[in-house]
Amino acid sequence: MRPVEKVSSFARPPLIELVSGSVDIWIAGQAIAQDQRYVRVCETFHPPTIYLHPSAFCPGTLHPSTGRPSFCE
């Protein structure tokens, strides 16, 4: 278990770390993704965000977007 973190103390530029550890993503009681490594991004005044490799998702879970593309700094 990680210690309590304060988002106001996250550094700029963002902290980007590769984490080795189990992560499971569940929606409505169904596991949609599982992996043993993920990328964790900590930005000032934002909750940590995790990014998984597309192969971590169960088949049929990810679909191409039909909407407007987005950009993240």
Contacts in CASP RR format, 6 or more apart in sequence:
PFRMAT RR
TARGET T0000
AUTHOR 0000-0000-0000
METHOD contacts of the structure
MODEL  1
MRPVEKVSSFARPPLIELVSGSVDIWIAGQAIAQDQRYVRVCETFHPPTI
YLHPSAFCPGTLHPSTGRPSFCE
5 42 0 8 1.000
5 48 0 8 1.000
7 42 0 8 1.000
7 44 0 8 1.000
7 45 0 8 1.000
7 46 0 8 1.000
7 47 0 8 1.000
8 44 0 8 1.000
8 45 0 8 1.000
10 42 0 8 1.000
10 43 0 8 1.000
10 44 0 8 1.000
10 45 0 8 1.000
10 46 0 8 1.000
11 42 0 8 1.000
11 44 0 8 1.000
12 43 0 8 1.000
12 44 0 8 1.000
14 41 0 8 1.000
14 42 0 8 1.000
14 43 0 8 1.000
14 44 0 8 1.000
15 41 0 8 1.000
15 42 0 8 1.000
16 39 0 8 1.000
16 40 0 8 1.000
16 41 0 8 1.000
17 39 0 8 1.000
17 40 0 8 1.000
17 42 0 8 1.000
18 37 0 8 1.000
18 38 0 8 1.000
18 39 0 8 1.000
18 40 0 8 1.000
19 37 0 8 1.000
19 38 0 8 1.000
19 39 0 8 1.000
19 40 0 8 1.000
19 50 0 8 1.000
20 36 0 8 1.000
20 37 0 8 1.000
21 36 0 8 1.000
21 37 0 8 1.000
21 38 0 8 1.000
22 34 0 8 1.000
22 35 0 8 1.000
22 36 0 8 1.000
23 33 0 8 1.000
23 34 0 8 1.000
23 35 0 8 1.000
23 36 0 8 1.000
23 38 0 8 1.000
23 50 0 8 1.000
23 52 0 8 1.000
24 31 0 8 1.000
24 33 0 8 1.000
24 34 0 8 1.000
25 31 0 8 1.000
25 32 0 8 1.000
25 33 0 8 1.000
25 34 0 8 1.000
25 52 0 8 1.000
25 57 0 8 1.000
26 32 0 8 1.000
31 58 0 8 1.000
32 57 0 8 1.000
32 58 0 8 1.000
32 61 0 8 1.000
33 52 0 8 1.000
33 56 0 8 1.000
33 57 0 8 1.000
33 58 0 8 1.000
33 61 0 8 1.000
34 56 0 8 1.000
35 52 0 8 1.000
35 53 0 8 1.000
35 56 0 8 1.000
37 53 0 8 1.000
38 50 0 8 1.000
38 51 0 8 1.000
38 52 0 8 1.000
38 56 0 8 1.000
39 50 0 8 1.000
39 51 0 8 1.000
40 48 0 8 1.000
40 49 0 8 1.000
40 50 0 8 1.000
40 51 0 8 1.000
41 48 0 8 1.000
41 49 0 8 1.000
41 50 0 8 1.000
41 51 0 8 1.000
42 48 0 8 1.000
43 49 0 8 1.000
54 62 0 8 1.000
END
